[in-house]
Amino acid sequence: MPVIDPPADTEKAKTAPVIRTYAFPGPNMTPAETWTSGHRTPYGLAFAPNGKLWEVEHGSRGGDELNLIEPGKNYGWPLVSYAVNYNGVPIPSPDSRPDLAKPVLYWTPIIAPGNLIFYDGKMFAQWNVGHRIRDVEVGPDGALWMLEDSSSGGLFRVTPK
């Protein structure tokens, strides 16, 4: 397997020289297939009630994404993004590459999604929270456990009044 010393500029990373190779010890136990490609930093995967797989991922400077994951598709990273590199170098827009899958939603400026769930508990008929939440889990009783992203932070068990 080739190993590179990745530069900060993603454009240069595409053609970075191989500095060494690595061979995995023992037999390769992974299947010889790639389900999807072109993901930057996935932070949450969840199956919707209809069985479709959804994913949230971070962009660089902008371009956080919500993607409907479908087998065989390329979601564009590092070729395209609704973002710019950290050094300010633009990344081509997904609109320039019709052969690549576009996100269902994207956020610029970023929201830094931390996880993804589809809530199907009975405790909430409606829900609206005005906090930046980094992680959400559903407890065995249907309550939501939420981890808040702030300087003081917080872990909250959310139930109806």
VENWOGI-V677558 format. One line per field, one symbol per residue. phi: phi as a letter, one per 20 degrees, with the letter a starting at -180 (. if undefined). burial: 1 if it has 9 or more other ideal C-beta (glycine too) atoms within 8 Angstrom, else 0. A space follows every 10 residues. Layout:
phi = ???
burial = ???
This chain:
phi = .fcdefffef ffffcfffea ccdffnfeee febdfbbnde bfdbcbefge nfedbdbeee eonfcdceec gnedeofefb aebcfgenff dgfgfecffd feffcbcbff dlfdabcdec fefcebbbde dedebccdfg enfedcdedb femrdcedcf f
burial = 0001000011 1010010000 0000000000 0000010111 0111010100 0011111111 1111111010 0011111101 1111100010 1101001001 1010011101 0111111100 1000000000 0011010110 0011111110 0000000000 0
